[in-house]
Amino acid sequence: MEKFRRASHAGSWYTDNPKQLAEELEGWLRSSGLTKSPDVRGVIAPHAGYSYSGRAAAYAFGNIDPSNITRVFLLGPSHHYYTPKCALSTATVYKTPIGDLPVDLEVIEELKATGKFELMDIRIDEAEHSMEMHLPYLAKVFEGHQVQVVPILVGAVSSENEAMYGQLLAKYVDDPKNFFSVSSDFCHWGSGFNYMHYEKKHGPIYKSIEALDKMGMDIIETGNPESFKRYLLQYDNTICGRHPISVFLHMLRNSSTKIKIKFLRYEQSSQCKTTRDSSVSYASAAAKVDYSSSS
């Protein structure tokens, strides 16, 4: 029995007009000027409405060489539903206005069998935007290629469990046919987000936000989940995909393939100059096989 997850945010967070959507995505991918690389095994990309973060996201998805990839693991944070675990989709197909992405039921069963995951109701799945915002890009990049998705909603997972899920998923990193799409925005700054960390030494507020985000991005690039944890504890930066990113860092650490994350783009939705302003930051990264370290 087919069970569809509707493109529930099409028509609001991005256009539901297939022709217009395809043209927008193609335009952003083209203007990123990136070369596709078979060594890119994963991305970290934002998940805001496309008018805000669509252009920044192209700097992640534009790296993907679709020719050898047959499966994409989606790791997205949960915005509306509380769970201390990771949850698997119960849908069989994820719909997008520009093509549908079948769910890899075999891998879902395999993960289910570990007993470590819960299942998310289709309503929870459709209410969540963090993975959906990656789907049109994936549908575009993998156009004409057979690819299946493994959607994993990452809940409010403890550090111990981030490590546990990372170890459990690490074996999938070693298969070059697998790809990982990790969903996260960066700093949400302003009174509406209850976050107004500001260090005067950086100058205007938006420069302080940038310094804070860049510090986090540099730490993510080291691949060290403990350092990332310490950074979050110290600054409490409102990175909504902190848990998916942490799980991904543990996956890379536990896989036998050496993979390095590199950020390629950073943008802010607006430049905060006073405490009445607010902004959300978007950062895009590619996770690439690192041949330099032969350890």
C-alpha positions as CSV (number, residue, x, y, z in Angstrom):
1,M,0.0,0.0,0.0
2,E,1.4,3.3,-1.1
3,K,1.4,5.9,1.7
4,F,2.2,9.4,0.4
5,R,3.7,12.3,2.4
6,R,2.3,15.3,0.8
7,A,4.4,18.3,-0.1
8,S,2.6,20.1,2.7
9,H,4.7,23.3,2.6
10,A,4.4,23.8,-1.2
11,G,2.5,26.9,-2.0
12,S,3.6,28.6,1.2
13,W,7.3,28.0,1.9
14,Y,8.1,27.5,-1.8
15,T,6.1,27.6,-5.0
16,D,3.9,24.7,-5.9
17,N,4.2,25.6,-9.6
18,P,6.4,22.8,-11.0
19,K,7.8,24.9,-13.9
20,Q,8.6,27.9,-11.7
21,L,10.1,25.7,-8.9
22,A,12.4,23.9,-11.4
23,E,13.5,27.2,-12.9
24,E,14.2,28.7,-9.5
25,L,16.3,25.7,-8.4
26,E,18.2,25.5,-11.7
27,G,19.0,29.2,-11.5
28,W,20.3,29.0,-7.9
29,L,22.3,25.8,-8.7
30,R,23.8,27.5,-11.8
31,S,24.7,30.7,-10.0
32,S,26.5,28.8,-7.2
33,G,29.1,27.9,-9.9
34,L,30.0,24.7,-8.1
35,T,31.5,21.6,-9.8
36,K,29.8,18.3,-8.9
37,S,32.1,15.9,-7.2
38,P,31.7,12.1,-6.6
39,D,33.7,12.6,-3.4
40,V,30.9,14.7,-1.8
41,R,29.0,12.2,0.4
42,G,26.8,14.6,2.4
43,V,25.7,18.2,2.9
44,I,24.5,20.5,5.6
45,A,21.9,22.8,4.3
46,P,19.3,25.3,5.6
47,H,15.5,24.7,5.6
48,A,13.9,28.1,5.6
49,G,11.4,29.3,3.0
50,Y,13.2,29.4,-0.4
51,S,12.9,33.2,-0.7
52,Y,15.1,33.3,2.4
53,S,17.5,30.4,2.1
54,G,17.0,28.9,-1.4
55,R,20.1,30.6,-2.8
56,A,22.3,29.6,0.1
57,A,21.1,26.0,-0.1
58,A,22.4,25.7,-3.7
59,Y,25.9,25.9,-2.3
60,A,25.3,22.6,-0.6
61,F,23.2,20.7,-3.2
62,G,25.2,22.0,-6.2
63,N,28.1,19.8,-5.1
64,I,26.2,16.5,-5.6
65,D,27.2,14.2,-8.4
66,P,24.1,12.0,-8.7
67,S,25.6,9.3,-10.9
68,N,26.6,6.8,-8.2
69,I,24.2,7.6,-5.4
70,T,21.1,5.5,-5.0
71,R,20.0,6.4,-1.5
72,V,19.8,9.7,0.5
73,F,19.5,9.7,4.3
74,L,17.7,12.8,5.5
75,L,18.4,14.0,9.0
76,G,16.2,16.9,10.2
77,P,15.4,18.4,13.5
78,S,11.9,18.3,15.0
79,H,10.2,21.7,15.4
80,H,6.8,20.8,16.6
81,Y,6.9,17.3,18.0
82,Y,8.9,16.3,21.2
83,T,10.8,13.1,21.2
84,P,14.0,12.1,23.0
85,K,14.7,9.7,20.2
86,C,15.1,9.6,16.4
87,A,11.9,8.8,14.5
88,L,11.4,7.1,11.2
89,S,8.9,8.0,8.5
90,T,5.9,5.7,8.0
91,A,5.4,7.1,4.4
92,T,6.4,5.1,1.3
93,V,6.7,8.1,-1.0
94,Y,7.7,11.7,-0.4
95,K,6.0,13.9,-2.9
96,T,7.4,17.1,-4.4
97,P,5.9,19.4,-7.1
98,I,8.8,18.3,-9.4
99,G,8.9,14.6,-8.8
100,D,8.3,12.0,-6.1
101,L,11.0,10.3,-4.0
102,P,10.3,6.8,-2.9
103,V,11.3,5.8,0.7
104,D,13.8,3.0,1.0
105,L,11.6,0.6,3.0
106,E,14.3,-2.0,3.3
107,V,16.6,0.3,5.3
108,I,13.6,1.6,7.3
109,E,12.9,-2.0,8.4
110,E,16.6,-2.5,9.2
111,L,16.7,0.6,11.4
112,K,13.4,-0.3,13.0
113,A,14.8,-3.7,13.9
114,T,17.4,-2.1,16.1
115,G,14.7,-1.1,18.5
116,K,16.3,2.4,18.9
117,F,13.8,4.3,16.7
118,E,10.2,5.4,17.1
119,L,7.9,5.8,14.2
120,M,6.3,9.2,13.3
121,D,2.8,9.5,12.4
122,I,2.2,10.9,8.9
123,R,0.6,14.1,10.5
124,I,3.8,14.8,12.4
125,D,5.8,14.1,9.2
126,E,3.7,16.5,7.2
127,A,3.8,19.2,9.9
128,E,7.6,19.2,9.9
129,H,9.4,21.3,7.3
130,S,13.1,20.6,8.1
131,M,13.4,17.6,5.7
132,E,10.8,18.7,3.2
133,M,12.8,21.9,2.3
134,H,15.6,19.6,1.1
135,L,13.3,17.4,-1.1
136,P,12.8,19.7,-4.1
137,Y,16.5,20.2,-4.4
138,L,17.1,16.5,-4.2
139,A,14.4,15.8,-6.7
140,K,16.1,18.3,-9.0
141,V,19.7,17.1,-8.6
142,F,18.7,13.5,-8.9
143,E,16.4,14.0,-11.9
144,G,16.6,11.0,-14.2
145,H,18.4,8.9,-11.6
146,Q,16.8,6.2,-9.4
147,V,17.2,7.4,-5.8
148,Q,15.4,6.5,-2.6
149,V,15.2,8.4,0.6
150,V,15.6,7.4,4.3
151,P,14.0,10.2,6.3
152,I,15.1,10.3,10.0
153,L,13.5,12.9,12.3
154,V,16.1,13.7,15.0
155,G,14.5,14.6,18.3
156,A,15.9,16.2,21.4
157,V,18.5,13.6,21.7
158,S,21.0,13.5,24.6
159,S,24.7,13.5,24.0
160,E,25.0,9.8,24.8
161,N,22.2,9.0,22.3
162,E,23.7,11.3,19.6
163,A,26.8,9.1,19.9
164,M,24.7,5.9,19.9
165,Y,22.8,6.9,16.7
166,G,26.0,8.0,15.1
167,Q,27.6,4.6,15.8
168,L,24.5,2.8,14.5
169,L,24.4,4.8,11.3
170,A,28.1,4.9,10.6
171,K,28.2,1.8,8.5
172,Y,26.0,3.5,5.9
173,V,28.7,6.1,5.4
174,D,31.1,3.5,4.2
175,D,28.9,2.7,1.2
176,P,29.6,5.3,-1.5
177,K,26.1,4.8,-2.9
178,N,24.7,6.5,0.2
179,F,24.4,10.2,0.7
180,F,23.5,12.3,3.7
181,S,21.4,15.5,3.7
182,V,21.6,17.2,7.1
183,S,19.1,20.0,7.7
184,S,19.9,23.0,9.9
185,D,19.6,26.7,10.0
186,F,22.1,28.7,12.1
187,C,21.6,31.5,14.6
188,H,18.1,32.7,15.2
189,W,18.7,36.1,16.7
190,G,16.2,38.5,18.3
191,S,13.7,38.9,21.2
192,G,11.2,36.6,19.4
193,F,13.8,33.8,19.5
194,N,14.7,34.6,23.1
195,Y,18.3,34.9,22.0
196,M,20.2,38.1,21.9
197,H,23.8,37.2,22.5
198,Y,26.0,40.2,21.5
199,E,29.7,40.9,21.8
200,K,30.5,44.6,21.2
201,K,34.0,43.9,20.1
202,H,32.7,42.6,16.8
203,G,31.0,45.9,16.0
204,P,27.4,45.9,14.8
205,I,25.1,43.1,16.0
206,Y,25.1,41.3,12.7
207,K,28.9,41.0,12.8
208,S,28.7,39.6,16.3
209,I,26.2,37.0,15.0
210,E,28.5,36.2,12.1
211,A,31.5,35.7,14.4
212,L,29.4,33.4,16.7
213,D,28.1,31.3,13.7
214,K,31.6,31.1,12.1
215,M,33.0,29.9,15.4
216,G,30.4,27.1,15.4
217,M,31.1,26.3,11.7
218,D,34.8,26.1,12.3
219,I,34.2,23.6,15.2
220,I,31.9,21.5,13.0
221,E,34.6,21.4,10.4
222,T,37.0,19.9,12.9
223,G,34.6,16.9,13.0
224,N,34.6,16.9,16.8
225,P,31.2,16.4,18.4
226,E,32.5,17.1,21.9
227,S,33.9,20.5,20.9
228,F,30.6,21.3,19.2
229,K,28.7,20.3,22.4
230,R,31.0,22.6,24.5
231,Y,30.4,25.4,22.1
232,L,26.6,25.0,22.3
233,L,26.8,24.8,26.1
234,Q,28.9,28.0,26.3
235,Y,27.1,30.2,23.8
236,D,23.7,28.4,23.5
237,N,23.7,29.5,19.8
238,T,20.2,28.8,18.4
239,I,21.3,26.3,15.8
240,C,18.0,24.4,15.3
241,G,19.7,21.4,13.7
242,R,22.3,20.9,16.5
243,H,21.1,17.3,17.1
244,P,21.2,16.2,13.4
245,I,24.6,17.8,13.0
246,S,25.9,16.1,16.2
247,V,24.6,12.7,15.0
248,F,26.3,13.3,11.6
249,L,29.6,14.2,13.3
250,H,29.4,10.9,15.3
251,M,28.6,9.0,12.1
252,L,31.7,10.4,10.3
253,R,33.9,9.8,13.3
254,N,32.8,6.1,13.5
255,S,33.0,5.3,9.8
256,S,36.1,3.9,8.2
257,T,35.9,6.4,5.3
258,K,37.6,9.7,6.2
259,I,35.2,12.5,5.5
260,K,35.7,16.2,6.1
261,I,33.0,18.9,6.3
262,K,33.7,22.2,4.7
263,F,31.4,25.3,4.8
264,L,31.0,27.0,1.4
265,R,28.4,29.7,2.1
266,Y,27.1,31.8,4.9
267,E,24.2,34.3,4.7
268,Q,21.8,36.1,7.1
269,S,18.1,36.8,6.4
270,S,18.8,40.4,7.3
271,Q,21.4,42.5,9.1
272,C,20.6,43.2,12.7
273,K,21.7,46.6,13.9
274,T,19.4,47.2,16.9
275,T,17.8,45.0,19.5
276,R,14.4,45.4,17.8
277,D,15.8,43.6,14.7
278,S,15.8,39.8,14.2
279,S,17.5,37.5,11.7
280,V,18.2,33.8,10.9
281,S,21.5,32.6,9.6
282,Y,22.0,30.1,6.8
283,A,25.1,28.0,6.2
284,S,25.8,25.4,3.6
285,A,28.5,22.8,3.8
286,A,29.7,19.8,1.8
287,A,31.1,16.6,3.4
288,K,33.8,15.3,1.2
289,V,36.1,12.2,1.2
290,D,39.4,13.3,2.6
291,Y,42.3,11.6,0.9
292,S,45.0,13.7,2.5
293,S,44.8,11.9,5.9
294,S,45.8,8.3,5.4
295,S,45.2,7.4,9.1
